[in-house]
Every structure is written in structure tokens, then in C-alpha cells.
């Protein structure tokens, strides 16, 4: 009897797996995941090399600062590094320091946020007298093939 009961249990389990496999739900989820991946990959910065990735971020930051009318800044861009869990993707970390004028800082944040490329603000600090800000961000690149 124990063998018969085990056989019956396995048959029921197999029937359940077949039912799940026949559902279109899984295919719909797979298609949604593929669509999301394409959208996210479309937001990655593109560069032919790590050095060009760094230069792109440096130039972009300079453009953003100029548009926000923020002067006398210090910009530090670290060398691009490949993400260990995502080969072919690079991360460029940058730090911007400058005088704190709220209207100008708001414009800088709007410019960063409005850019379609994948850029994440990790940290924003304000302190000192005269007041200054420090902003840390990361930009994510895909190597151009």
C-alpha cells in the first residue's frame, strides 16, 4: 500500500505540474520581463571603452552644472569598473562639490533626473558656512559593440 500511495501522490503532482505548464500566465510573465529588460537596456549609457565612459560622465556633469549655473565646483570621476554580477556593464561613480544655492541645486537635480540614461543619485549632503553641497552619483554603461 505505501508504494501505491506514493505512486498516486506522484501522479497528482505530475498532473499539477502539467496544468501549470499549460497556463499562458508564464509566457505572459516571460514576455513582460523581456520587454522590461529591453526598456532598461535602452536607458544604459553607451561607450566603446571605460575611458570614454569616464569622459562621457565628466562632460555630462559639466553640461549639467553649466545649465544649472553652478560655478566653482570640484568634480571627481572614478575609473569605470565592470560589475561582477553583470559582465559587460560598467559603473562610473562621480562626486560633485560646490556652493549651495537652492535654486541652482534644484535645477541640477532636475537636469540629472530628466536625462533618460540610467543615472542614480546615491547621496546629497549640504553643510558648512558658507553652505556647500556634495552629490554622489553613479552612471551605468553598456559597452558598444
BALOBA-1460 file (C-alpha; in Angstrom, 3 decimals):
// residues 145
<rec num="1" residu="x" x="0.000" y="0.000" z="0.000"/>
<rec num="2" residu="x" x="2.755" y="2.550" z="0.735"/>
<rec num="3" residu="x" x="4.068" y="2.109" z="-2.817"/>
<rec num="4" residu="x" x="0.589" y="2.592" z="-4.278"/>
<rec num="5" residu="x" x="0.041" y="5.739" z="-2.180"/>
<rec num="6" residu="x" x="3.419" y="7.148" z="-3.276"/>
<rec num="7" residu="x" x="2.556" y="6.394" z="-6.907"/>
<rec num="8" residu="x" x="-0.785" y="8.166" z="-6.551"/>
<rec num="9" residu="x" x="0.866" y="11.193" z="-4.907"/>
<rec num="10" residu="x" x="3.450" y="11.460" z="-7.720"/>
<rec num="11" residu="x" x="0.715" y="11.215" z="-10.378"/>
<rec num="12" residu="x" x="-1.173" y="14.061" z="-8.722"/>
<rec num="13" residu="x" x="1.987" y="16.128" z="-8.521"/>
<rec num="14" residu="x" x="2.713" y="15.489" z="-12.211"/>
<rec num="15" residu="x" x="-0.837" y="16.487" z="-13.150"/>
<rec num="16" residu="x" x="-0.386" y="19.741" z="-11.216"/>
<rec num="17" residu="x" x="2.895" y="20.492" z="-12.969"/>
<rec num="18" residu="x" x="1.301" y="19.822" z="-16.371"/>
<rec num="19" residu="x" x="-1.555" y="22.182" z="-15.535"/>
<rec num="20" residu="x" x="0.904" y="24.921" z="-14.576"/>
<rec num="21" residu="x" x="2.975" y="24.367" z="-17.698"/>
<rec num="22" residu="x" x="-0.104" y="24.721" z="-19.909"/>
<rec num="23" residu="x" x="-1.078" y="28.075" z="-18.433"/>
<rec num="24" residu="x" x="-0.338" y="31.129" z="-20.567"/>
<rec num="25" residu="x" x="0.467" y="33.066" z="-17.397"/>
<rec num="26" residu="x" x="4.127" y="32.010" z="-17.542"/>
<rec num="27" residu="x" x="4.519" y="33.048" z="-21.150"/>
<rec num="28" residu="x" x="2.915" y="36.423" z="-20.382"/>
<rec num="29" residu="x" x="5.324" y="36.957" z="-17.473"/>
<rec num="30" residu="x" x="8.288" y="35.995" z="-19.654"/>
<rec num="31" residu="x" x="7.210" y="38.464" z="-22.354"/>
<rec num="32" residu="x" x="6.717" y="41.217" z="-19.757"/>
<rec num="33" residu="x" x="10.186" y="40.528" z="-18.317"/>
<rec num="34" residu="x" x="11.736" y="40.656" z="-21.799"/>
<rec num="35" residu="x" x="10.002" y="43.964" z="-22.539"/>
<rec num="36" residu="x" x="11.218" y="45.445" z="-19.253"/>
<rec num="37" residu="x" x="14.763" y="44.271" z="-19.949"/>
<rec num="38" residu="x" x="14.763" y="45.941" z="-23.377"/>
<rec num="39" residu="x" x="13.454" y="49.164" z="-21.822"/>
<rec num="40" residu="x" x="16.108" y="49.139" z="-19.102"/>
<rec num="41" residu="x" x="18.916" y="48.284" z="-21.513"/>
<rec num="42" residu="x" x="17.749" y="51.194" z="-23.659"/>
<rec num="43" residu="x" x="18.409" y="53.518" z="-20.709"/>
<rec num="44" residu="x" x="22.029" y="52.431" z="-20.258"/>
<rec num="45" residu="x" x="24.758" y="54.823" z="-21.290"/>
<rec num="46" residu="x" x="26.828" y="53.571" z="-24.244"/>
<rec num="47" residu="x" x="30.612" y="53.768" z="-24.662"/>
<rec num="48" residu="x" x="33.322" y="51.963" z="-26.593"/>
<rec num="49" residu="x" x="35.716" y="51.840" z="-23.643"/>
<rec num="50" residu="x" x="35.905" y="52.519" z="-19.926"/>
<rec num="51" residu="x" x="37.998" y="55.624" z="-20.544"/>
<rec num="52" residu="x" x="35.354" y="57.020" z="-22.897"/>
<rec num="53" residu="x" x="32.676" y="56.182" z="-20.307"/>
<rec num="54" residu="x" x="34.544" y="58.305" z="-17.764"/>
<rec num="55" residu="x" x="34.928" y="61.141" z="-20.262"/>
<rec num="56" residu="x" x="31.220" y="60.997" z="-21.146"/>
<rec num="57" residu="x" x="30.233" y="61.308" z="-17.490"/>
<rec num="58" residu="x" x="32.700" y="64.167" z="-16.923"/>
<rec num="59" residu="x" x="31.371" y="66.073" z="-19.957"/>
<rec num="60" residu="x" x="27.741" y="65.389" z="-18.999"/>
<rec num="61" residu="x" x="28.322" y="66.664" z="-15.454"/>
<rec num="62" residu="x" x="29.983" y="69.817" z="-16.805"/>
<rec num="63" residu="x" x="26.984" y="70.381" z="-19.103"/>
<rec num="64" residu="x" x="24.538" y="69.854" z="-16.224"/>
<rec num="65" residu="x" x="26.461" y="72.246" z="-13.961"/>
<rec num="66" residu="x" x="26.607" y="74.913" z="-16.667"/>
<rec num="67" residu="x" x="22.859" y="74.591" z="-17.339"/>
<rec num="68" residu="x" x="22.164" y="74.958" z="-13.596"/>
<rec num="69" residu="x" x="24.562" y="77.943" z="-13.388"/>
<rec num="70" residu="x" x="26.671" y="76.292" z="-10.690"/>
<rec num="71" residu="x" x="30.272" y="77.504" z="-10.725"/>
<rec num="72" residu="x" x="33.386" y="76.896" z="-8.602"/>
<rec num="73" residu="x" x="32.767" y="73.194" z="-8.329"/>
<rec num="74" residu="x" x="35.003" y="70.232" z="-7.751"/>
<rec num="75" residu="x" x="34.247" y="67.118" z="-9.807"/>
<rec num="76" residu="x" x="35.780" y="63.724" z="-9.137"/>
<rec num="77" residu="x" x="35.051" y="60.845" z="-11.515"/>
<rec num="78" residu="x" x="36.374" y="57.441" z="-10.510"/>
<rec num="79" residu="x" x="37.564" y="54.958" z="-13.125"/>
<rec num="80" residu="x" x="34.765" y="52.872" z="-14.611"/>
<rec num="81" residu="x" x="34.532" y="49.398" z="-13.153"/>
<rec num="82" residu="x" x="32.849" y="46.314" z="-14.515"/>
<rec num="83" residu="x" x="30.013" y="44.952" z="-12.397"/>
<rec num="84" residu="x" x="30.983" y="41.485" z="-11.180"/>
<rec num="85" residu="x" x="27.450" y="40.099" z="-11.416"/>
<rec num="86" residu="x" x="26.770" y="41.687" z="-14.844"/>
<rec num="87" residu="x" x="29.673" y="41.213" z="-17.296"/>
<rec num="88" residu="x" x="29.716" y="43.872" z="-19.987"/>
<rec num="89" residu="x" x="28.148" y="46.515" z="-17.714"/>
<rec num="90" residu="x" x="30.249" y="49.306" z="-16.263"/>
<rec num="91" residu="x" x="29.585" y="51.606" z="-13.360"/>
<rec num="92" residu="x" x="31.051" y="55.104" z="-13.218"/>
<rec num="93" residu="x" x="30.944" y="56.830" z="-9.824"/>
<rec num="94" residu="x" x="31.212" y="60.599" z="-9.564"/>
<rec num="95" residu="x" x="31.213" y="63.178" z="-6.793"/>
<rec num="96" residu="x" x="30.344" y="66.839" z="-7.296"/>
<rec num="97" residu="x" x="31.018" y="69.516" z="-4.685"/>
<rec num="98" residu="x" x="30.037" y="73.166" z="-4.950"/>
<rec num="99" residu="x" x="28.481" y="76.226" z="-3.383"/>
<rec num="100" residu="x" x="24.928" y="75.689" z="-2.166"/>
<rec num="101" residu="x" x="22.304" y="77.879" z="-3.811"/>
<rec num="102" residu="x" x="18.961" y="76.071" z="-3.569"/>
<rec num="103" residu="x" x="17.516" y="77.266" z="-6.874"/>
<rec num="104" residu="x" x="20.640" y="76.203" z="-8.755"/>
<rec num="105" residu="x" x="20.858" y="72.869" z="-6.952"/>
<rec num="106" residu="x" x="17.189" y="72.234" z="-7.775"/>
<rec num="107" residu="x" x="17.983" y="72.854" z="-11.464"/>
<rec num="108" residu="x" x="20.931" y="70.471" z="-11.306"/>
<rec num="109" residu="x" x="18.753" y="67.742" z="-9.775"/>
<rec num="110" residu="x" x="16.065" y="68.309" z="-12.422"/>
<rec num="111" residu="x" x="18.676" y="68.014" z="-15.163"/>
<rec num="112" residu="x" x="20.024" y="64.769" z="-13.763"/>
<rec num="113" residu="x" x="16.542" y="63.356" z="-13.231"/>
<rec num="114" residu="x" x="15.394" y="64.426" z="-16.696"/>
<rec num="115" residu="x" x="18.169" y="62.617" z="-18.528"/>
<rec num="116" residu="x" x="16.853" y="59.343" z="-19.978"/>
<rec num="117" residu="x" x="20.108" y="57.482" z="-19.333"/>
<rec num="118" residu="x" x="20.427" y="55.368" z="-16.206"/>
<rec num="119" residu="x" x="21.974" y="57.615" z="-13.573"/>
<rec num="120" residu="x" x="21.387" y="57.196" z="-9.847"/>
<rec num="121" residu="x" x="21.941" y="59.879" z="-7.209"/>
<rec num="122" residu="x" x="23.274" y="57.985" z="-4.212"/>
<rec num="123" residu="x" x="23.920" y="60.806" z="-1.803"/>
<rec num="124" residu="x" x="23.266" y="64.511" z="-1.358"/>
<rec num="125" residu="x" x="24.781" y="66.427" z="1.543"/>
<rec num="126" residu="x" x="24.624" y="70.105" z="2.454"/>
<rec num="127" residu="x" x="26.711" y="71.727" z="5.170"/>
<rec num="128" residu="x" x="29.146" y="74.431" z="6.184"/>
<rec num="129" residu="x" x="29.432" y="78.138" z="6.263"/>
<rec num="130" residu="x" x="29.331" y="79.322" z="3.571"/>
<rec num="131" residu="x" x="26.937" y="76.485" z="2.650"/>
<rec num="132" residu="x" x="28.207" y="73.876" z="0.210"/>
<rec num="133" residu="x" x="26.754" y="70.699" z="-1.264"/>
<rec num="134" residu="x" x="28.219" y="67.310" z="-2.151"/>
<rec num="135" residu="x" x="26.415" y="64.997" z="-4.539"/>
<rec num="136" residu="x" x="27.370" y="61.389" z="-5.284"/>
<rec num="137" residu="x" x="26.034" y="59.629" z="-8.359"/>
<rec num="138" residu="x" x="26.522" y="56.528" z="-10.469"/>
<rec num="139" residu="x" x="26.058" y="56.116" z="-14.217"/>
<rec num="140" residu="x" x="25.630" y="52.680" z="-15.793"/>
<rec num="141" residu="x" x="27.169" y="51.845" z="-19.165"/>
<rec num="142" residu="x" x="26.941" y="49.091" z="-21.726"/>
<rec num="143" residu="x" x="29.936" y="48.552" z="-23.982"/>
<rec num="144" residu="x" x="29.241" y="49.469" z="-27.589"/>
<rec num="145" residu="x" x="29.877" y="46.541" z="-29.857"/>
